[in-house]
Every structure is written in C-alpha cells, then in structure tokens.
Amino acid sequence: MIWIDTHNHLYLPEFNDDRAAVIDRAVKTGVTKLFLPNVDLRTAADLLALCDQRPETFFPMMGLHPCSVKNDWREVLPEIKAILEREIDRIIAVGEIGLDLYWDKSTLDIQQRAFSEQIEWALAFDLPIVIHVRDAFAETFEVIKDFDGRGLKGVFHCFTGNVEQAEFIQSRNMYVGLGGVSTFKNGGMGKVIPHLERSLVVLETDAPYLAPVPHRGKRNEPSYIPIIAERVANLWDCELLEVSNQTTKNALTLFSNAKS
C-alpha cells in the first residue's frame, strides 16, 4: 500500500541523530511522499535543504506559523514571501498558517492579519493553505468566511474539532487532516471520523509531535501513518487498502504540485 504523510517536520533538530533511518523506515512502510510545512524564518533553510537531498520524496510548503507571529510580523512576512516566490516551482502549499490561542490570546489581532495576508498569497499563486488551529475554531472560521467565493482550498491539519466544525470545513470543499489524535482514547475523534466526507480526508503525522497509540508520548515519525490509517479504517468500517487509495488520491488532488 502507498501512503502520503501530508504534514511532518522532519527537518527539525529532533531528527538530527537518525534522520536517514527515520526516512528509511517511512519508505519501507510505503510512505512515498512527505510534505513539509514551514514554521518561521529560522526553519526555512533546513526545510529546503532536506527537500534538495530527496526531491522525489520531500515537498516543501512555506508560511509563518501562528505561534511565530510576533510584533515584528510585518518585517518577517515579506521575507517569508520572498522565499515562497524564489522557490515557487516546487512549493506545494502556503503553510503552516492559522490561529493559535492556546499560548497567547493577546496576539489574536496580528495572528488574524498575518493569516489573511498569507491566504492572499495562496490565492495569488493558486496554492492550497495548510491551517493550524488550536483553541480558535470560531475565530479561524470567521477569517475563512471572508474568502468565500474566491476558490480558497486547503486543509485543517491535525483536526481535533467536532462534527459540526468538520461539516463547516468540508462544506467549503476543504480537507480534514487526521493524525495521531485520532487514535487517542479520549481524543473525541471516534465520534467524528465516521461522519467525514471521505473524499476530503488526508492523513498526517505532524512528526515529531502527537505520536499515535501505542507510541503516544514518544517522538512521532512518518512510518506511523498506517497506525493512524488502521484507526480510520476501523471507524469507516472498510479495508485498509481503501483508506490508502482514498487518502492518497485526496492528497494528490489537494496538493497537485506534488504529483511529479
């Protein structure tokens, strides 16, 4: 079976000691493509360097993570955009962008403005967006509504919301990214996944974060994608191969620049 990990951070220092082994395990598991979202200016070079090493395996995104939106965001965003424009031939999405009110609610205003500006980039370059949401679904939806009717496409990565929130997302033809939280006993996703539109679901690990059961609490890695898929197959009452075929097709439809 073939899998795509639509969201992982293998360029981070957590993998410096055994990155090659982690990649090897992923490939042997059938994870043939790995999509890399950016965090901030400091991570962009390492992300792109990893893509340089294995362009057939790694596909870059470019954006400013909401937790990295600080008082200097007006100076930082043009630098991020310059990288995006320079690398546009291989960039598959604008991300990871969005809103995070878990750590700091005081930055909501500038997070919203940075989010909206980066959405404009995506529309200008006809790219999907990869959305980070934490404790901010209502606020994120308000931003998304501002772009109704403009052909915005993207995925709510690491989705942890409820059925109604998933319906809002998928009603706008946007995707839901399922990761390790889907396997958590008290994660709440068991009540949501059966109701999802299957043509609008992709799989991800968010490695090194949020490893699925039975690895919860340890470093996550792309080779764990089939564990997440097993949980989805169980909740969809279908064969694992169907999950593989459907989510791979979905990922290549959304991230169309990654087909090469």
C-alpha positions in Angstrom: 0.0 0.0 0.0 1.0 3.6 -0.7 0.8 6.4 1.8 1.4 10.1 1.9 2.3 11.9 5.1 0.8 15.3 4.3 2.3 17.1 7.4 5.6 16.4 9.2 8.6 18.4 10.4 11.5 16.0 9.6 13.8 19.0 9.2 13.7 19.8 13.0 16.6 19.0 15.4 14.6 16.1 16.9 15.7 14.1 13.9 19.3 15.2 13.6 20.7 12.0 15.1 18.8 9.4 13.0 17.0 11.2 10.2 18.2 8.8 7.5 16.9 5.8 9.5 13.6 7.5 10.0 13.2 8.2 6.3 14.2 4.6 5.5 11.5 3.3 7.9 8.9 5.5 6.3 9.8 4.4 2.7 9.8 0.7 3.8 6.3 1.3 5.3 5.1 2.6 1.9 5.2 6.3 2.7 6.4 7.5 -0.6 5.8 11.3 -0.3 6.3 13.5 2.8 5.1 17.1 2.8 6.9 19.6 4.9 5.2 22.7 6.4 7.4 25.6 7.5 7.4 27.3 10.9 9.4 30.5 10.7 12.4 32.2 9.1 14.8 30.1 11.1 13.4 26.8 9.9 13.1 27.6 6.2 16.7 26.8 5.2 16.8 23.4 6.9 13.4 22.5 5.3 14.5 23.4 1.8 17.9 21.7 2.3 16.1 18.4 3.1 14.0 18.8 0.0 17.2 19.3 -2.0 18.5 16.0 -0.8 15.4 14.0 -1.8 13.2 16.0 -4.1 11.3 12.9 -5.1 10.3 12.3 -1.5 10.1 15.7 0.2 7.8 18.5 -0.9 8.1 22.0 0.7 5.5 24.4 1.9 6.2 28.0 3.0 4.5 30.1 5.6 4.6 31.6 9.1 3.2 29.5 11.9 0.7 31.5 14.1 2.9 30.9 17.2 5.7 32.7 15.4 3.6 35.8 14.7 5.2 38.4 16.9 5.4 42.2 17.0 7.9 42.0 14.1 5.4 40.1 11.8 5.3 43.0 9.3 9.0 42.7 8.7 9.0 38.9 8.8 6.2 38.2 6.3 7.9 39.9 3.3 11.0 37.7 3.9 8.8 34.6 4.0 7.1 35.7 0.9 10.4 36.3 -0.9 11.4 32.6 -0.1 8.0 31.5 -1.4 8.4 33.4 -4.7 12.0 32.2 -5.1 11.0 28.6 -4.6 7.6 28.8 -6.2 8.3 26.0 -8.8 8.4 23.4 -6.0 6.3 24.9 -3.2 3.1 22.8 -2.8 1.2 25.0 -0.3 1.3 28.0 1.9 1.7 26.7 5.4 1.6 26.2 8.2 -0.5 29.2 8.9 -3.6 29.9 11.0 -4.6 30.8 14.6 -3.4 29.6 18.0 -5.0 31.0 21.1 -3.7 28.3 23.5 -0.4 30.0 24.3 -1.1 33.7 23.8 -4.6 35.2 23.3 -3.1 38.8 23.2 -1.8 38.2 19.7 -5.1 37.4 18.1 -5.3 40.6 16.1 -1.9 40.2 14.5 -2.4 36.5 14.0 -5.6 37.2 12.1 -3.9 39.8 9.9 -0.9 37.6 9.2 -3.3 34.7 8.4 -5.3 36.7 6.0 -2.2 38.1 4.2 -0.9 34.6 3.7 -4.2 33.4 2.4 -3.9 36.2 -0.2 -0.6 34.7 -1.3 -2.1 31.3 -1.7 -4.9 32.7 -3.9 -2.4 34.7 -6.0 -0.2 31.6 -6.6 -3.2 29.2 -6.8 -1.9 27.1 -3.9 -3.7 25.4 -1.1 -3.2 26.5 2.5 -2.4 24.3 5.5 -4.2 25.6 8.6 -3.1 25.3 12.2 -6.0 25.7 14.7 -5.7 25.5 18.4 -8.4 26.8 20.7 -9.5 29.1 17.9 -12.1 27.3 15.6 -14.6 30.2 15.8 -12.0 32.8 15.1 -10.5 30.8 12.2 -13.9 30.2 10.6 -14.5 34.0 10.7 -11.3 34.5 8.7 -12.2 31.7 6.3 -15.7 33.2 5.7 -14.1 36.4 4.4 -12.7 34.4 1.5 -15.9 32.6 0.5 -16.4 32.5 -3.2 -12.8 33.1 -4.1 -11.7 29.5 -4.7 -9.8 29.0 -1.5 -8.5 25.5 -1.0 -6.7 23.8 1.9 -6.7 21.5 4.8 -7.3 21.9 8.5 -4.3 20.0 9.8 -4.4 17.8 12.9 -8.2 18.2 13.1 -9.5 17.9 16.7 -12.9 19.5 16.3 -16.4 18.2 16.4 -18.8 17.0 13.7 -20.3 20.5 13.2 -16.9 22.0 12.8 -15.9 19.3 10.3 -19.1 20.0 8.4 -18.3 23.7 8.1 -14.9 22.8 6.8 -16.0 20.2 4.3 -19.0 22.3 3.1 -16.4 24.7 1.7 -14.7 21.8 -0.1 -11.7 22.0 2.3 -10.0 18.9 3.7 -9.6 17.5 7.2 -6.2 16.2 8.2 -6.2 13.2 10.5 -3.2 12.4 12.7 -2.2 10.7 15.9 -5.0 12.3 18.0 -7.4 10.1 16.0 -6.0 7.1 18.0 -6.3 8.7 21.4 -8.9 7.0 23.6 -10.2 10.4 24.9 -9.4 12.4 21.8 -13.0 12.6 20.7 -12.3 11.7 17.1 -14.1 8.4 17.3 -17.4 10.3 17.2 -16.3 12.5 14.3 -14.4 10.3 11.8 -17.4 8.2 10.8 -19.2 11.3 9.6 -16.5 12.8 7.5 -16.8 13.0 3.7 -14.1 10.5 2.7 -13.1 12.4 -0.5 -12.0 15.3 1.8 -9.7 13.5 4.2 -5.9 13.2 4.3 -3.5 11.6 6.7 -0.6 13.1 8.5 1.7 12.6 11.5 2.8 16.1 12.5 6.1 14.4 13.4 7.8 14.8 15.8 4.6 15.7 17.7 1.5 13.8 18.7 2.5 10.2 18.1 -0.3 7.7 17.8 -1.1 5.0 20.3 0.8 2.8 21.2 3.7 5.4 20.8 1.9 8.2 22.5 4.2 10.5 24.4 7.2 9.5 22.3 8.7 11.1 19.2 6.4 10.7 16.2 7.6 9.7 12.8 6.1 9.2 9.3 6.3 5.4 9.4 3.4 5.5 11.9 0.9 6.6 9.2 -0.5 3.1 8.8 -1.3 3.1 12.5 -3.5 6.2 12.0 -5.0 4.6 8.9 -5.9 1.4 10.8 -8.0 3.6 13.2 -9.7 5.3 10.3 -10.4 2.0 8.5 -12.0 0.7 11.7 -14.2 3.8 12.1 -15.1 3.8 8.4 -15.8 0.0 8.5 -13.7 -0.6 5.4 -10.5 -2.3 4.3 -7.1 -0.6 5.0 -6.4 -0.6 1.2 -9.5 1.6 0.7 -8.1 4.1 3.2 -4.8 4.0 1.4 -6.3 4.5 -2.0 -8.7 7.2 -1.0 -6.4 9.4 1.1 -3.5 9.1 -1.4 -5.9 10.3 -4.2 -7.1 13.1 -1.9 -3.6 14.3 -1.1 -2.6 14.4 -4.7 -5.8 16.2 -5.6 -5.3 18.9 -3.0 -1.5 19.2 -3.3 -1.4 19.0 -7.1 2.1 20.3 -7.3 3.4 17.2 -5.6 2.4 14.8 -8.4 5.8 14.9 -10.1 
